[in-house]
Amino acid sequence: MLSRRPVLSLVPLALAAFVSLAHAQSPAQLAARGDVRAMLDALKADNAWTLEKQVMLCEIPAPPFKETARGVAYKAQFEQLGLTNVRVDAIGNVIGERRGVGDGPTIVLAGHLDTVFPEGTDVRVKNENGRLTGRGIGDDCRGLAVVLATARALQASKITTPGTIIFVGNVGEEGPGNLRGTRHLFDKELAGKIDYFISVDGVGDGLTSRAVGSHRYRVTYKGRGGHSYGAFGIPNPAHAMGRAIAAIADLKVPTKPKTTFNVGIVRGGTSVNSIPFEASMDIDMRSESARSLTAIDVQVQRALRRALAAENGRWPGANDRLSLVVDTVGIRPAGSQPDSARIVRVASDAAKVLGWTPQLTSSSTDANVPIGMGLPGITIDGGGRGDGAHGLDEWYEDGPRGWLGPQWAALLVLSLAGAR
Ligand SMILES: [Zn+2]
């Protein structure tokens, strides 16, 4: 289909094969249009609405795997904004659409519903002279509010887009959720349909374009256990785990790409005078590079098995043998896309139009899913400032220009979706 607007640049052939850019306009060109300017101005004028939603959503508990109540409230907001095909998918993602009027790409703009806080956590938000203190207020009630504000501003404008914009409040971003909400979007609910994925997560003005992958395991050494004096001479699960930790602690990893390992939790034993029947630990490994992540994983697994053999070998006369169980806690794909990728460029350009140059960073977010699949995906900060994410003293301050967050999201999705 021919565009009524001219094609603005030479479209790289490889990219054109995936996504029609016939309607593409740069953020600067869009921001110069009266209707787009009015939409951006409305986001600034309606800043209090955005903050009110941020607080309202944050005061609904959303522990890992228990995002339903917050999801229900989010769905009601989508319905009030008049989005179409509003639904909760099979895994709990809340979805609402703004249909495109042409053959443009499909863009997902998402914030995550879940928090790291367990059931029973006090989630009331305190407002002291504009400083909002509350669990999850930045991560990711800010993102949820920015997604809503963007949907509201687009709906209120009369701008039509060739591309379809799908707004999402997704489940399962935080550790134990293991990105299950976004995985479900790409594997099932919207499989094969997403051309650009943007997550709004946390506070600030940065742009995550590279995905730090992680492998997380719970490792358990098991044995018969017994009295520390009476049963002495059998392999000891705690000793085996100690050997493993000592070996892991000495592993060598590259600094570029940054690759890390950590034994974060150790458990086991029942008393000082008992040989434990079990000792376990949680291990986390991370890297921007899938290859480095695999390499450190192989070394850690080898260290675990060698420690088992060494502890069993230490007591050759014993009947009891230890066993080793490695449970996967989470696997997040690593990956990166070039700074020249269209989604990264457009996001940078949109921020520049609004007055700043975003720093490109690597992190572990919902965008890991598309990036790991080789698809265009980024995570943008939601504006404002704050600190203490995942802690009990998390705070958010909108400051004098918090509305830049929603403006950035809106200008970005519009630039990708195109505007008639
Ligand atoms: Zn988050």
Residues whose N, C-alpha, C, O or C-beta is under 5 A from the ligand:
A	BS01	ZN	D139 D140 D201
